[in-house]
Amino acid sequence: MISLQQIVDGIVNLPPTPRILPKLQRLLRDPDSGIHDIISLLKVDAPMTAQIVRLSNSAYYNTGEPVQSLEEAVNRLGFREVYRVSSVAAAQQVMGEALPLYNMGKGELLEGSVATAVLMVELCSRGRRTDLDASYTTGLLHSIGKVVINQYFLKHGLDIYGNAAGETVDILWERKLLGFDHAEAGAAILEKWNFPDEIRMPVLHQLDPLKAPSLQSLCCLMFIARAASHTLRDVKAQVPDIDPEIMACAGIDDDKMGEALMDARAGLQEMDVLFK
């Protein structure tokens, strides 16, 4: 049986872009840092730079003449939005491709991740959490472990692991075949990339938040966002029953849940403009 560490150590094809996000987060929190520090960091990654410029010219942000450079883009976006746009740019590079192992088409994982991120922010704003940028990134990257596992299987051949017959790859399949699941794989790659615990821990415990040794309320918020995000685009979909203990730990009641879903649906419609 392959170990999680072997899979993480063997990753060679994932874009390095997400590694910038923890550094960017620290810069944005530092009152002594300025716009030139941010630009210098982002310029290191040419694909991210190009994507930020493209996103800043989308209908969501474009209020005038199109920008041509990273400097113009950062100035247009401002400190508050530059982290969120950078997170989207990173997610597009890492999570935008098809995942044959999981029978997911191109863009499908990204679409679900954006929905989860938008709902995560709305829940956190109502659940006693204040760092909404970190919450957004957590939602965006919560399924990155699927990318890690998919890459390993593509490298070594899907058919030799029994998936050629179209088995449904779910959490139980992952644990039975690998000995770990995509939540653990995601947390492992985030740790390798030096993401802080406030992002890594909710990813690790997105399936079992009450077992988290720390940041338990944040892990519970992640659990709820993950469970309910599919209802944002399908208004007929039922919000699943969620353990009352998890809801209480997250600081979310039925009224807050309803408000969060309503605002997240509106926010997601606006966010979809970024991907057109």
Order of alpha helices (4+ residues) and beta strands (2+ residues): alpha-alpha-alpha-alpha-alpha-alpha-alpha-alpha-alpha-alpha-alpha-alpha-alpha-alpha
